């Protein structure tokens, strides 16, 4: 029984509180340093839409790629990334 439990524990795909930090996402609703927006992240195979503020001094627009630099409770602080990335609005076809 212990072996079965340890196998399940190692393969745990549940999203944990600190998992979003360091993840790349996409802006769904514009966000700025004082304007709360919405970003979409893929974390452990799940798509998450979370409220976010920009750590940059400019408004981050819909579709921009962002990196999560900080999290406090359910709020994220994100910064813009330059390189293009896959569209996270729809899951990949497998």
C-alpha angles and dihedrals in degrees: 000000000000090000091052091049093050091050090052092046094052092051094048110150096181114126111245128208096259098038096100094062109100094016125126118232145161130251113245098173120023116262134189139173090282100019119081115220139165131261131188120221133180106222122175091339095311128108112230126189108202136174114253146178125207117249086199120086092241137069114269109219133217112283096022117133115239140185120221107234101169142011132197116180104313096337123098132200113211138185129207123260123204108208118085119251138186117287107263094193091091127034116247118263112247 
